């Protein structure tokens, strides 16, 4: 009888772990998308900055 309760508890524990892992995977997918978005915005900003730069100083 004790063995059956232990097996049942182990199965419950593994299902909880699986659910936790799935939640973590979903969060990581969202992080990946957000990181890609940030890098695309940074690329746009660097391109914009390069085009807008005005040289200062003496002109000959």
Buried (B, 14 or more C-beta within 10 A) or exposed (E): EEEEEEEEEEEEEEEEEEEEEEEEEEEEEEEEEEEEEEEEEEEEEEEEEEEEEEEEEEEE
